[in-house]
Amino acid sequence: MFNVYLPCQESTIQYESEISNYVGFIESVLNSYYYTDVVIMGDTNFQCVHDNIGFRRFLPFLNDCNLICCDSLTGGANTYINSALGRATCIDHFFVSANLYNNIVTATVEDWGHNASDHRPLSIVLRLSGVNPAGVCSHIAREMLKFTAIAGTRLIYRITMLPLMNVYPIFRYLIN
């Protein structure tokens, strides 16, 4: 599981290089560990549309890892809202392994009303098996992976992306 905060979009070679560096970092972490599924969430600072250079740089990685963008599950709701600038767009996303996609119970863009950020938190509820919440030893991991309920033999987890967090691999704490 990764929470990302990617640079703001620019039409420069430097921006493309930065996105490639983040993708390379995530790939190197994934290549260093055994994993079955991946969740990438956070502020990508790009819309998931083909005419966006950030998304075009990220897309081959998503395809190689068989990751699916979950925007359709939230109705493509705006995640960034800046009233002062009159801007609203969807630049925060969840990407999940194709195996996990069918285990998503709900996906929402939260509107807490008291959020101090101009980004609205994203939340997905996943039905997972074999994940022990007591084994999640990172403070960041515990904050991101909230145990919700037990349904039969499958655990249900709520993952909420909070604003202003950086790339951090926590999936290693979720390995059986």
C-alpha positions, 0 to 999 in steps of 0.5 A, spaced: 500 500 500 502 506 497 500 513 499 502 518 494 503 526 494 506 527 487 508 534 484 503 539 481 502 538 473 507 542 469 508 542 461 516 541 463 521 535 462 523 536 469 515 534 471 515 528 467 522 526 470 519 527 477 513 523 475 518 517 472 522 517 478 516 516 483 514 511 478 521 508 479 521 508 486 514 504 487 516 499 482 523 498 486 519 497 492 514 492 489 520 488 486 523 488 493 518 484 496 513 479 495 506 481 494 499 479 491 495 486 491 497 493 491 493 499 493 496 506 491 492 512 493 493 519 494 494 526 491 497 525 484 495 532 482 493 529 475 486 527 472 486 520 470 485 522 462 489 521 456 491 528 455 494 529 461 502 528 461 502 526 468 497 520 467 500 518 461 507 517 465 503 513 470 499 509 465 504 504 463 506 502 470 498 502 472 497 497 466 504 493 467 501 492 475 494 490 472 492 496 477 485 499 476 483 507 477 477 507 482 474 514 480 468 511 477 466 508 483 466 515 486 462 518 480 468 522 479 467 527 484 471 533 485 477 531 490 480 538 490 476 544 491 479 551 492 473 556 492 478 562 493 480 560 486 474 558 483 477 551 481 474 544 483 477 537 479 478 530 481 486 529 482 486 524 488 485 517 486 485 510 488 488 505 484 487 497 486 490 491 483 484 488 479 484 482 484 482 487 489 477 491 485 471 486 486 472 486 493 471 494 494 465 494 498 464 502 497 468 508 495 467 515 497 469 522 496 468 524 504 465 531 505 467 532 512 465 540 512 471 541 517 476 539 513 482 544 513 485 542 506 482 544 499 483 536 498 477 532 500 479 525 503 478 519 499 475 512 502 474 505 500 472 499 504 475 493 502 473 486 504 480 482 505 482 475 508 488 474 511 490 481 514 491 481 521 490 488 524 494 487 530 500 486 525 500 493 522 505 496 526 506 502 523 503 508 526 501 511 519 499 504 517 494 504 523 491 510 521 490 509 514 488 502 515 482 502 520 478 495 522 471 496 521 467 489 522 468 482 521 463 479 515 463 471 516 471 469 515 473 475 511 475 482 514 472 488 512 477 494 512 476 501 511 482 505 508 481 513 508 487 517 504 488 523 509 491 529 505 498 531 506 501 524 506 507 522 502 509 516 498 510 511 504 510 503 503 506 500 508 504 494 504 510 490 507 506 490 514 500 487 511 503 480 508 501 474 512 
